[in-house]
Amino acid sequence: MDQQIFKHFQSQIETSMVVGDAFAESIANAAEKVTAALLAGNSIFTCGDKSAALLAQLFSDYLALGFEIERPGFPALNINKMAENNSGNQRFSQVLNIHARSADVLLVVSAGGNSPPLISVIETAIEKDMSIVLLSAANDDLLAASLGYNDVQISCAEFSGQLTAAAQFQIIQCISALIDHQIFGGE
């Protein structure tokens, strides 16, 4: 049992090292994109599929309620919560069509597999001229292909299973810390 525990945490540490090394530029770009939108008075929309829905909600909570410092909340809306009584592939798109404006940002967290509702919401964001940050996973080639030149993709496809979620969790925390630092300064 001790060996399994050690192996579990060793995998987590190795994942953290890869995330910090391989994704630093993309994480910084995502944080800058979200920060610029917030400073311009725009909103951040988040959504995810499967287990990634929780990570999208977490990012919205970090923006709206604060991350590591006490500060005013930012306009961040989780589409999963807003569409929880709807079903179908257009459920996220419908919410985005109603509430989003050009220059808002959509952050999508995927658990992998080219989820049709996520493809649809990305297409809607493109139609509305929104910026997109995609945290993708394995088999998300259609999601990634939908992105524009100025959008940001951080692909966690090299990780498997729970390590994908762990990497995405760390990325969300890092982006949140960078946003707070860029807007409020500090360490």
Backbone as JSON Lines, residues from 0, in Angstrom:
{"i":0,"aa":"M","n":[0.83,-1.2,0.0],"ca":[0.0,0.0,0.0],"c":[0.87,1.26,0.0]}
{"i":1,"aa":"D","n":[1.93,1.28,0.8],"ca":[2.82,2.44,0.85],"c":[3.4,2.76,-0.52]}
{"i":2,"aa":"Q","n":[3.73,1.74,-1.28],"ca":[4.31,1.94,-2.62],"c":[3.3,2.59,-3.55]}
{"i":3,"aa":"Q","n":[2.04,2.19,-3.45],"ca":[1.0,2.79,-4.28],"c":[0.8,4.26,-3.93]}
{"i":4,"aa":"I","n":[0.85,4.57,-2.64],"ca":[0.71,5.96,-2.21],"c":[1.88,6.78,-2.74]}
{"i":5,"aa":"F","n":[3.09,6.26,-2.59],"ca":[4.27,6.96,-3.1],"c":[4.16,7.19,-4.6]}
{"i":6,"aa":"K","n":[3.77,6.16,-5.34],"ca":[3.65,6.27,-6.79],"c":[2.61,7.31,-7.19]}
{"i":7,"aa":"H","n":[1.5,7.35,-6.46],"ca":[0.46,8.34,-6.73],"c":[1.01,9.76,-6.61]}
{"i":8,"aa":"F","n":[1.66,10.05,-5.51],"ca":[2.17,11.41,-5.3],"c":[3.37,11.72,-6.19]}
{"i":9,"aa":"Q","n":[4.15,10.72,-6.52],"ca":[5.25,10.93,-7.46],"c":[4.7,11.34,-8.83]}
{"i":10,"aa":"S","n":[3.62,10.7,-9.27],"ca":[2.98,11.07,-10.53],"c":[2.46,12.51,-10.49]}
{"i":11,"aa":"Q","n":[1.9,12.9,-9.35],"ca":[1.4,14.27,-9.2],"c":[2.55,15.28,-9.31]}
{"i":12,"aa":"I","n":[3.67,14.97,-8.67],"ca":[4.82,15.87,-8.7],"c":[5.38,15.97,-10.12]}
{"i":13,"aa":"E","n":[5.49,14.86,-10.79],"ca":[5.99,14.87,-12.17],"c":[5.06,15.67,-13.08]}
{"i":14,"aa":"T","n":[3.76,15.53,-12.88],"ca":[2.79,16.29,-13.65],"c":[2.97,17.78,-13.4]}
{"i":15,"aa":"S","n":[3.14,18.18,-12.15],"ca":[3.35,19.59,-11.82],"c":[4.58,20.14,-12.52]}
{"i":16,"aa":"M","n":[5.63,19.37,-12.55],"ca":[6.85,19.83,-13.2],"c":[6.65,20.02,-14.7]}
{"i":17,"aa":"V","n":[5.94,19.09,-15.33],"ca":[5.67,19.21,-16.76],"c":[4.79,20.43,-17.03]}
{"i":18,"aa":"V","n":[3.75,20.62,-16.22],"ca":[2.85,21.76,-16.41],"c":[3.61,23.07,-16.3]}
{"i":19,"aa":"G","n":[4.43,23.21,-15.27],"ca":[5.18,24.44,-15.07],"c":[6.18,24.71,-16.18]}
{"i":20,"aa":"D","n":[6.77,23.66,-16.7],"ca":[7.79,23.81,-17.74],"c":[7.17,23.99,-19.12]}
{"i":21,"aa":"A","n":[6.26,23.12,-19.48],"ca":[5.75,23.09,-20.85],"c":[4.68,24.15,-21.13]}
{"i":22,"aa":"F","n":[3.93,24.57,-20.12],"ca":[2.78,25.44,-20.37],"c":[2.94,26.87,-19.87]}
{"i":23,"aa":"A","n":[4.11,27.25,-19.42],"ca":[4.29,28.57,-18.82],"c":[3.84,29.7,-19.76]}
{"i":24,"aa":"E","n":[4.24,29.65,-21.01],"ca":[3.88,30.71,-21.95],"c":[2.37,30.75,-22.2]}
{"i":25,"aa":"S","n":[1.78,29.59,-22.4],"ca":[0.33,29.53,-22.64],"c":[-0.46,29.98,-21.42]}
{"i":26,"aa":"I","n":[-0.01,29.6,-20.23],"ca":[-0.67,30.04,-19.0],"c":[-0.6,31.55,-18.87]}
{"i":27,"aa":"A","n":[0.57,32.12,-19.14],"ca":[0.73,33.58,-19.08],"c":[-0.18,34.26,-20.1]}
{"i":28,"aa":"N","n":[-0.26,33.72,-21.32],"ca":[-1.14,34.29,-22.34],"c":[-2.6,34.24,-21.92]}
{"i":29,"aa":"A","n":[-3.01,33.13,-21.32],"ca":[-4.4,32.99,-20.85],"c":[-4.68,34.01,-19.76]}
{"i":30,"aa":"A","n":[-3.76,34.16,-18.82],"ca":[-3.95,35.12,-17.72],"c":[-4.02,36.55,-18.26]}
{"i":31,"aa":"E","n":[-3.18,36.88,-19.22],"ca":[-3.2,38.22,-19.82],"c":[-4.51,38.49,-20.54]}
{"i":32,"aa":"K","n":[-5.0,37.49,-21.26],"ca":[-6.27,37.64,-21.99],"c":[-7.43,37.88,-21.02]}
{"i":33,"aa":"V","n":[-7.5,37.1,-19.96],"ca":[-8.57,37.26,-18.97],"c":[-8.42,38.59,-18.24]}
{"i":34,"aa":"T","n":[-7.2,38.94,-17.85],"ca":[-6.96,40.2,-17.15],"c":[-7.37,41.4,-18.0]}
{"i":35,"aa":"A","n":[-6.97,41.4,-19.26],"ca":[-7.33,42.51,-20.15],"c":[-8.84,42.64,-20.28]}
{"i":36,"aa":"A","n":[-9.54,41.53,-20.39],"ca":[-11.0,41.57,-20.49],"c":[-11.62,42.13,-19.22]}
{"i":37,"aa":"L","n":[-11.13,41.69,-18.07],"ca":[-11.67,42.18,-16.8],"c":[-11.43,43.68,-16.63]}
{"i":38,"aa":"L","n":[-10.22,44.12,-16.96],"ca":[-9.89,45.54,-16.83],"c":[-10.7,46.41,-17.79]}
{"i":39,"aa":"A","n":[-11.14,45.82,-18.89],"ca":[-11.97,46.54,-19.86],"c":[-13.45,46.48,-19.51]}
{"i":40,"aa":"G","n":[-13.8,45.83,-18.39],"ca":[-15.19,45.76,-17.96],"c":[-15.98,44.62,-18.57]}
{"i":41,"aa":"N","n":[-15.29,43.66,-19.12],"ca":[-15.97,42.52,-19.74],"c":[-16.13,41.37,-18.74]}
{"i":42,"aa":"S","n":[-16.88,40.37,-19.16],"ca":[-17.18,39.22,-18.31],"c":[-16.42,37.98,-18.78]}
{"i":43,"aa":"I","n":[-16.25,37.05,-17.85],"ca":[-15.62,35.78,-18.14],"c":[-16.68,34.7,-17.97]}
{"i":44,"aa":"F","n":[-16.84,33.88,-18.99],"ca":[-17.77,32.75,-18.96],"c":[-16.94,31.48,-18.92]}
{"i":45,"aa":"T","n":[-17.39,30.51,-18.13],"ca":[-16.68,29.23,-18.04],"c":[-17.66,28.09,-18.25]}
{"i":46,"aa":"C","n":[-17.15,27.01,-18.8],"ca":[-17.94,25.79,-18.88],"c":[-17.0,24.61,-19.06]}
{"i":47,"aa":"G","n":[-17.53,23.45,-18.75],"ca":[-16.75,22.23,-18.88],"c":[-17.68,21.04,-19.02]}
{"i":48,"aa":"D","n":[-17.09,19.92,-19.35],"ca":[-17.87,18.7,-19.48],"c":[-17.35,17.66,-18.51]}
{"i":49,"aa":"K","n":[-18.2,16.72,-18.17],"ca":[-17.86,15.62,-17.25],"c":[-17.2,16.19,-15.99]}
{"i":50,"aa":"S","n":[-16.09,15.6,-15.58],"ca":[-15.42,16.07,-14.36],"c":[-14.84,17.47,-14.52]}
{"i":51,"aa":"A","n":[-14.59,17.89,-15.74],"ca":[-14.04,19.22,-15.99],"c":[-15.04,20.33,-15.67]}
{"i":52,"aa":"A","n":[-16.32,20.0,-15.57],"ca":[-17.32,21.0,-15.2],"c":[-17.02,21.58,-13.82]}
{"i":53,"aa":"L","n":[-16.52,20.75,-12.93],"ca":[-16.15,21.23,-11.59],"c":[-14.99,22.2,-11.64]}
{"i":54,"aa":"L","n":[-14.04,21.96,-12.53],"ca":[-12.89,22.86,-12.67],"c":[-13.32,24.2,-13.26]}
{"i":55,"aa":"A","n":[-14.25,24.17,-14.2],"ca":[-14.77,25.42,-14.77],"c":[-15.49,26.22,-13.69]}
{"i":56,"aa":"Q","n":[-16.28,25.55,-12.86],"ca":[-16.96,26.21,-11.75],"c":[-15.95,26.8,-10.77]}
{"i":57,"aa":"L","n":[-14.9,26.06,-10.49],"ca":[-13.86,26.54,-9.58],"c":[-13.23,27.83,-10.08]}
{"i":58,"aa":"F","n":[-12.94,27.91,-11.39],"ca":[-12.35,29.12,-11.95],"c":[-13.32,30.3,-11.81]}
{"i":59,"aa":"S","n":[-14.59,30.07,-12.08],"ca":[-15.59,31.13,-11.88],"c":[-15.63,31.59,-10.44]}
{"i":60,"aa":"D","n":[-15.58,30.63,-9.52],"ca":[-15.59,30.98,-8.1],"c":[-14.35,31.78,-7.71]}
{"i":61,"aa":"Y","n":[-13.19,31.36,-8.2],"ca":[-11.97,32.1,-7.9],"c":[-12.06,33.54,-8.38]}
{"i":62,"aa":"L","n":[-12.63,33.75,-9.57],"ca":[-12.76,35.11,-10.09],"c":[-13.81,35.91,-9.32]}
{"i":63,"aa":"A","n":[-14.94,35.3,-9.07],"ca":[-16.04,36.02,-8.43],"c":[-15.84,36.23,-6.94]}
{"i":64,"aa":"L","n":[-15.21,35.28,-6.27],"ca":[-15.11,35.33,-4.81],"c":[-13.71,35.63,-4.3]}
{"i":65,"aa":"G","n":[-12.73,35.58,-5.17],"ca":[-11.35,35.81,-4.77],"c":[-10.57,34.51,-4.72]}
{"i":66,"aa":"F","n":[-9.28,34.63,-4.94],"ca":[-8.43,33.44,-4.93],"c":[-7.59,33.43,-3.67]}
{"i":67,"aa":"E","n":[-6.48,34.12,-3.64],"ca":[-5.62,34.1,-2.45],"c":[-5.64,35.4,-1.67]}
{"i":68,"aa":"I","n":[-6.25,36.43,-2.25],"ca":[-6.31,37.71,-1.55],"c":[-7.77,38.16,-1.45]}
{"i":69,"aa":"E","n":[-8.04,38.94,-0.46],"ca":[-9.39,39.51,-0.34],"c":[-9.47,40.68,-1.29]}
{"i":70,"aa":"R","n":[-10.46,40.64,-2.17],"ca":[-10.61,41.67,-3.2],"c":[-12.04,41.69,-3.68]}
{"i":71,"aa":"P","n":[-12.41,42.74,-4.42],"ca":[-13.76,42.76,-5.01],"c":[-13.89,41.62,-6.02]}
{"i":72,"aa":"G","n":[-15.1,41.15,-6.22],"ca":[-15.33,40.08,-7.18],"c":[-15.31,40.57,-8.61]}
{"i":73,"aa":"F","n":[-14.96,39.68,-9.5],"ca":[-14.97,39.96,-10.93],"c":[-16.19,39.31,-11.56]}
{"i":74,"aa":"P","n":[-16.67,39.86,-12.68],"ca":[-17.84,39.27,-13.35],"c":[-17.47,37.95,-14.04]}
{"i":75,"aa":"A","n":[-17.81,36.86,-13.39],"ca":[-17.51,35.53,-13.91],"c":[-18.76,34.67,-13.76]}
{"i":76,"aa":"L","n":[-19.17,34.06,-14.85],"ca":[-20.39,33.27,-14.86],"c":[-20.1,31.86,-15.36]}
{"i":77,"aa":"N","n":[-20.58,30.88,-14.61],"ca":[-20.4,29.5,-15.01],"c":[-21.62,29.06,-15.82]}
{"i":78,"aa":"I","n":[-21.39,28.71,-17.06],"ca":[-22.47,28.32,-17.96],"c":[-23.1,27.0,-17.53]}
{"i":79,"aa":"N","n":[-22.31,26.09,-16.96],"ca":[-22.88,24.82,-16.5],"c":[-24.02,25.06,-15.52]}
{"i":80,"aa":"K","n":[-23.79,25.97,-14.57],"ca":[-24.83,26.28,-13.58],"c":[-26.05,26.92,-14.23]}
{"i":81,"aa":"M","n":[-25.79,27.81,-15.18],"ca":[-26.89,28.52,-15.83],"c":[-27.72,27.63,-16.74]}
{"i":82,"aa":"A","n":[-27.11,26.53,-17.22],"ca":[-27.8,25.64,-18.15],"c":[-28.16,24.3,-17.53]}
{"i":83,"aa":"E","n":[-28.1,24.2,-16.21],"ca":[-28.28,22.9,-15.58],"c":[-29.67,22.3,-15.78]}
{"i":84,"aa":"N","n":[-30.66,23.1,-16.1],"ca":[-32.0,22.57,-16.34],"c":[-32.26,22.28,-17.82]}
{"i":85,"aa":"N","n":[-31.26,22.52,-18.66],"ca":[-31.39,22.27,-20.09],"c":[-30.59,21.03,-20.45]}
{"i":86,"aa":"S","n":[-30.93,20.45,-21.59],"ca":[-30.15,19.32,-22.09],"c":[-29.93,19.53,-23.58]}
{"i":87,"aa":"G","n":[-29.14,18.7,-24.16],"ca":[-28.88,18.8,-25.58],"c":[-27.55,19.48,-25.86]}
{"i":88,"aa":"N","n":[-27.12,19.37,-27.09],"ca":[-25.82,19.9,-27.48],"c":[-25.76,21.43,-27.53]}
{"i":89,"aa":"Q","n":[-26.9,22.09,-27.55],"ca":[-26.93,23.55,-27.65],"c":[-27.11,24.25,-26.3]}
{"i":90,"aa":"R","n":[-27.14,23.5,-25.21],"ca":[-27.49,24.09,-23.91],"c":[-26.51,25.18,-23.49]}
{"i":91,"aa":"F","n":[-25.22,25.01,-23.71],"ca":[-24.25,26.04,-23.34],"c":[-24.3,27.21,-24.31]}
{"i":92,"aa":"S","n":[-24.5,26.9,-25.59],"ca":[-24.57,27.93,-26.62],"c":[-25.74,28.87,-26.39]}
{"i":93,"aa":"Q","n":[-26.87,28.32,-25.96],"ca":[-28.04,29.15,-25.71],"c":[-27.75,30.18,-24.62]}
{"i":94,"aa":"V","n":[-27.11,29.76,-23.56],"ca":[-26.77,30.68,-22.47],"c":[-25.81,31.75,-22.96]}
{"i":95,"aa":"L","n":[-24.79,31.34,-23.71],"ca":[-23.8,32.29,-24.21],"c":[-24.45,33.3,-25.16]}
{"i":96,"aa":"N","n":[-25.35,32.82,-26.01],"ca":[-26.05,33.72,-26.93],"c":[-26.84,34.8,-26.19]}
{"i":97,"aa":"I","n":[-27.43,34.43,-25.07],"ca":[-28.25,35.38,-24.31],"c":[-27.4,36.38,-23.53]}
{"i":98,"aa":"H","n":[-26.34,35.92,-22.89],"ca":[-25.64,36.74,-21.91],"c":[-24.3,37.34,-22.36]}
{"i":99,"aa":"A","n":[-23.63,36.74,-23.3],"ca":[-22.28,37.18,-23.65],"c":[-22.28,38.3,-24.67]}
{"i":100,"aa":"R","n":[-21.18,39.07,-24.62],"ca":[-20.97,40.15,-25.57],"c":[-19.6,39.96,-26.23]}
{"i":101,"aa":"S","n":[-19.43,40.66,-27.32],"ca":[-18.13,40.69,-27.96],"c":[-17.1,41.19,-26.96]}
{"i":102,"aa":"A","n":[-15.92,40.65,-27.0],"ca":[-14.8,41.0,-26.1],"c":[-14.88,40.33,-24.74]}
{"i":103,"aa":"D","n":[-15.96,39.6,-24.44],"ca":[-15.95,38.75,-23.25],"c":[-15.03,37.57,-23.53]}
{"i":104,"aa":"V","n":[-14.71,36.81,-22.5],"ca":[-13.83,35.66,-22.64],"c":[-14.59,34.4,-22.23]}
{"i":105,"aa":"L","n":[-14.38,33.34,-23.0],"ca":[-14.93,32.02,-22.67],"c":[-13.77,31.11,-22.31]}
{"i":106,"aa":"L","n":[-13.79,30.55,-21.11],"ca":[-12.82,29.54,-20.7],"c":[-13.53,28.2,-20.7]}
{"i":107,"aa":"V","n":[-13.01,27.26,-21.5],"ca":[-13.59,25.93,-21.64],"c":[-12.61,24.92,-21.08]}
{"i":108,"aa":"V","n":[-13.11,24.04,-20.21],"ca":[-12.3,22.96,-19.67],"c":[-12.91,21.65,-20.15]}
{"i":109,"aa":"S","n":[-12.11,20.88,-20.87],"ca":[-12.6,19.63,-21.44],"c":[-11.96,18.44,-20.75]}
{"i":110,"aa":"A","n":[-12.76,17.42,-20.52],"ca":[-12.25,16.15,-19.99],"c":[-11.82,15.23,-21.13]}
{"i":111,"aa":"G","n":[-11.97,15.7,-22.36],"ca":[-11.55,14.93,-23.52],"c":[-12.71,14.37,-24.31]}
{"i":112,"aa":"G","n":[-12.44,14.04,-25.56],"ca":[-13.43,13.38,-26.38],"c":[-14.28,14.29,-27.24]}
{"i":113,"aa":"N","n":[-13.87,15.54,-27.49],"ca":[-14.61,16.42,-28.4],"c":[-16.09,16.51,-28.06]}
{"i":114,"aa":"S","n":[-16.41,16.89,-26.85],"ca":[-17.8,16.99,-26.41],"c":[-18.6,17.91,-27.33]}
{"i":115,"aa":"P","n":[-19.71,17.41,-27.93],"ca":[-20.53,18.25,-28.82],"c":[-21.01,19.56,-28.17]}
{"i":116,"aa":"P","n":[-21.45,19.57,-26.89],"ca":[-21.85,20.86,-26.31],"c":[-20.69,21.85,-26.23]}
{"i":117,"aa":"L","n":[-19.47,21.36,-26.02],"ca":[-18.31,22.26,-25.95],"c":[-17.94,22.77,-27.34]}
{"i":118,"aa":"I","n":[-18.05,21.92,-28.35],"ca":[-17.8,22.38,-29.72],"c":[-18.8,23.47,-30.08]}
{"i":119,"aa":"S","n":[-20.05,23.26,-29.73],"ca":[-21.1,24.22,-30.03],"c":[-20.87,25.55,-29.32]}
{"i":120,"aa":"V","n":[-20.47,25.51,-28.05],"ca":[-20.27,26.77,-27.32],"c":[-19.05,27.52,-27.85]}
{"i":121,"aa":"I","n":[-18.03,26.8,-28.29],"ca":[-16.88,27.46,-28.9],"c":[-17.28,28.13,-30.21]}
{"i":122,"aa":"E","n":[-18.09,27.45,-31.02],"ca":[-18.57,28.04,-32.27],"c":[-19.38,29.3,-32.0]}
{"i":123,"aa":"T","n":[-20.21,29.27,-30.96],"ca":[-21.0,30.44,-30.6],"c":[-20.1,31.6,-30.15]}
{"i":124,"aa":"A","n":[-19.08,31.28,-29.37],"ca":[-18.14,32.31,-28.91],"c":[-17.42,32.95,-30.09]}
{"i":125,"aa":"I","n":[-17.07,32.16,-31.08],"ca":[-16.42,32.69,-32.27],"c":[-17.36,33.61,-33.02]}
{"i":126,"aa":"E","n":[-18.61,33.2,-33.17],"ca":[-19.62,34.04,-33.83],"c":[-19.8,35.36,-33.11]}
{"i":127,"aa":"K","n":[-19.68,35.36,-31.78],"ca":[-19.87,36.58,-30.98],"c":[-18.58,37.39,-30.84]}
{"i":128,"aa":"D","n":[-17.51,36.93,-31.48],"ca":[-16.21,37.59,-31.45],"c":[-15.64,37.67,-30.03]}
{"i":129,"aa":"M","n":[-15.78,36.57,-29.31],"ca":[-15.21,36.46,-27.97],"c":[-13.83,35.83,-28.06]}
{"i":130,"aa":"S","n":[-13.02,36.06,-27.04],"ca":[-11.75,35.36,-26.91],"c":[-12.01,34.04,-26.2]}
{"i":131,"aa":"I","n":[-11.21,33.03,-26.54],"ca":[-11.42,31.69,-25.98],"c":[-10.12,31.19,-25.38]}
{"i":132,"aa":"V","n":[-10.24,30.61,-24.18],"ca":[-9.15,29.87,-23.56],"c":[-9.66,28.44,-23.4]}
{"i":133,"aa":"L","n":[-8.93,27.49,-23.99],"ca":[-9.33,26.09,-23.97],"c":[-8.3,25.27,-23.21]}
{"i":134,"aa":"L","n":[-8.74,24.61,-22.15],"ca":[-7.93,23.62,-21.47],"c":[-8.42,22.27,-21.99]}
{"i":135,"aa":"S","n":[-7.69,21.73,-22.93],"ca":[-8.15,20.52,-23.61],"c":[-7.49,19.27,-23.03]}
{"i":136,"aa":"A","n":[-8.02,18.13,-23.44],"ca":[-7.53,16.83,-22.97],"c":[-7.4,15.91,-24.18]}
{"i":137,"aa":"A","n":[-7.31,14.64,-23.93],"ca":[-7.13,13.67,-25.01],"c":[-8.32,13.69,-25.98]}
{"i":138,"aa":"N","n":[-8.02,13.51,-27.25],"ca":[-9.03,13.41,-28.3],"c":[-9.9,14.65,-28.42]}
{"i":139,"aa":"D","n":[-9.31,15.81,-28.27],"ca":[-10.02,17.08,-28.42],"c":[-9.59,17.82,-29.68]}
{"i":140,"aa":"D","n":[-9.28,17.09,-30.73],"ca":[-8.79,17.7,-31.96],"c":[-9.83,18.63,-32.61]}
{"i":141,"aa":"L","n":[-11.1,18.28,-32.54],"ca":[-12.13,19.15,-33.12],"c":[-12.29,20.45,-32.32]}
{"i":142,"aa":"L","n":[-12.21,20.34,-31.01],"ca":[-12.25,21.55,-30.18],"c":[-11.07,22.47,-30.52]}
{"i":143,"aa":"A","n":[-9.9,21.91,-30.58],"ca":[-8.7,22.69,-30.86],"c":[-8.75,23.31,-32.25]}
{"i":144,"aa":"A","n":[-9.26,22.57,-33.22],"ca":[-9.34,23.07,-34.59],"c":[-10.32,24.23,-34.73]}
{"i":145,"aa":"S","n":[-11.25,24.37,-33.81],"ca":[-12.23,25.45,-33.85],"c":[-11.64,26.79,-33.43]}
{"i":146,"aa":"L","n":[-10.54,26.76,-32.72],"ca":[-9.97,27.99,-32.17],"c":[-9.39,28.89,-33.25]}
{"i":147,"aa":"G","n":[-9.42,30.19,-32.95],"ca":[-8.82,31.17,-33.84],"c":[-7.37,31.44,-33.47]}
{"i":148,"aa":"Y","n":[-6.74,32.27,-34.26],"ca":[-5.33,32.59,-34.1],"c":[-5.02,33.22,-32.74]}
{"i":149,"aa":"N","n":[-5.9,34.08,-32.25],"ca":[-5.65,34.8,-30.99],"c":[-6.17,34.06,-29.76]}
{"i":150,"aa":"D","n":[-6.77,32.91,-29.95],"ca":[-7.25,32.13,-28.81],"c":[-6.1,31.35,-28.2]}
{"i":151,"aa":"V","n":[-6.3,30.85,-26.99],"ca":[-5.26,30.13,-26.27],"c":[-5.72,28.72,-25.99]}
{"i":152,"aa":"Q","n":[-4.89,27.75,-26.37],"ca":[-5.15,26.36,-26.02],"c":[-4.02,25.86,-25.13]}
{"i":153,"aa":"I","n":[-4.4,25.2,-24.05],"ca":[-3.44,24.53,-23.19],"c":[-3.87,23.06,-23.2]}
{"i":154,"aa":"S","n":[-3.1,22.25,-23.9],"ca":[-3.47,20.85,-24.1],"c":[-2.83,19.96,-23.04]}
{"i":155,"aa":"C","n":[-3.68,19.27,-22.31],"ca":[-3.22,18.31,-21.3],"c":[-3.38,16.88,-21.82]}
{"i":156,"aa":"A","n":[-3.37,16.72,-23.14],"ca":[-3.6,15.42,-23.76],"c":[-2.53,14.4,-23.41]}
{"i":157,"aa":"E","n":[-1.35,14.87,-23.04],"ca":[-0.28,13.91,-22.72],"c":[-0.48,13.22,-21.38]}
{"i":158,"aa":"F","n":[-1.38,13.75,-20.57],"ca":[-1.65,13.14,-19.27],"c":[-2.84,12.2,-19.39]}
{"i":159,"aa":"S","n":[-2.9,11.23,-18.51],"ca":[-4.0,10.28,-18.56],"c":[-4.86,10.38,-17.3]}
{"i":160,"aa":"G","n":[-6.13,10.09,-17.47],"ca":[-7.05,9.98,-16.34],"c":[-7.01,11.14,-15.38]}
{"i":161,"aa":"Q","n":[-6.82,10.8,-14.1],"ca":[-6.87,11.8,-13.05],"c":[-5.73,12.8,-13.16]}
{"i":162,"aa":"L","n":[-4.65,12.48,-13.87],"ca":[-3.55,13.43,-14.03],"c":[-3.95,14.6,-14.93]}
{"i":163,"aa":"T","n":[-4.86,14.35,-15.86],"ca":[-5.38,15.45,-16.7],"c":[-6.09,16.47,-15.81]}
{"i":164,"aa":"A","n":[-6.97,16.0,-14.96],"ca":[-7.7,16.9,-14.06],"c":[-6.74,17.6,-13.1]}
{"i":165,"aa":"A","n":[-5.72,16.9,-12.62],"ca":[-4.74,17.51,-11.71],"c":[-3.98,18.62,-12.43]}
{"i":166,"aa":"A","n":[-3.59,18.38,-13.67],"ca":[-2.88,19.4,-14.45],"c":[-3.78,20.6,-14.7]}
{"i":167,"aa":"Q","n":[-5.02,20.36,-15.07],"ca":[-5.96,21.46,-15.32],"c":[-6.24,22.24,-14.05]}
{"i":168,"aa":"F","n":[-6.32,21.57,-12.92],"ca":[-6.51,22.23,-11.63],"c":[-5.34,23.17,-11.34]}
{"i":169,"aa":"Q","n":[-4.13,22.71,-11.55],"ca":[-2.96,23.53,-11.31],"c":[-2.91,24.73,-12.26]}
{"i":170,"aa":"I","n":[-3.3,24.51,-13.5],"ca":[-3.33,25.6,-14.48],"c":[-4.33,26.66,-14.06]}
{"i":171,"aa":"I","n":[-5.51,26.24,-13.63],"ca":[-6.54,27.19,-13.18],"c":[-6.05,27.98,-11.97]}
{"i":172,"aa":"Q","n":[-5.41,27.33,-11.04],"ca":[-4.89,28.04,-9.87],"c":[-3.81,29.04,-10.28]}
{"i":173,"aa":"C","n":[-2.95,28.64,-11.19],"ca":[-1.88,29.54,-11.62],"c":[-2.46,30.75,-12.37]}
{"i":174,"aa":"I","n":[-3.39,30.52,-13.27],"ca":[-4.03,31.63,-13.98],"c":[-4.69,32.58,-12.99]}
{"i":175,"aa":"S","n":[-5.37,32.04,-12.0],"ca":[-6.05,32.86,-11.0],"c":[-5.05,33.71,-10.22]}
{"i":176,"aa":"A","n":[-3.94,33.12,-9.83],"ca":[-2.91,33.86,-9.1],"c":[-2.31,34.96,-9.97]}
{"i":177,"aa":"L","n":[-2.08,34.66,-11.24],"ca":[-1.51,35.67,-12.15],"c":[-2.48,36.82,-12.36]}
{"i":178,"aa":"I","n":[-3.75,36.53,-12.48],"ca":[-4.76,37.59,-12.66],"c":[-4.75,38.51,-11.45]}
{"i":179,"aa":"D","n":[-4.81,37.94,-10.25],"ca":[-4.77,38.76,-9.03],"c":[-3.51,39.6,-8.99]}
{"i":180,"aa":"H","n":[-2.37,39.02,-9.34],"ca":[-1.1,39.74,-9.32],"c":[-1.09,40.86,-10.34]}
{"i":181,"aa":"Q","n":[-1.59,40.6,-11.56],"ca":[-1.57,41.62,-12.61],"c":[-2.49,42.79,-12.28]}
{"i":182,"aa":"I","n":[-3.59,42.51,-11.62],"ca":[-4.54,43.59,-11.32],"c":[-4.22,44.29,-10.01]}
{"i":183,"aa":"F","n":[-3.83,43.54,-9.0],"ca":[-3.65,44.12,-7.67],"c":[-2.2,44.19,-7.21]}
{"i":184,"aa":"G","n":[-1.29,43.6,-7.98],"ca":[0.12,43.63,-7.59],"c":[0.41,42.67,-6.46]}
{"i":185,"aa":"G","n":[1.49,42.91,-5.79],"ca":[1.88,42.02,-4.68],"c":[2.89,41.01,-5.15]}
{"i":186,"aa":"E","n":[3.08,40.01,-4.33],"ca":[4.1,39.0,-4.63],"c":[3.63,37.99,-5.61]}
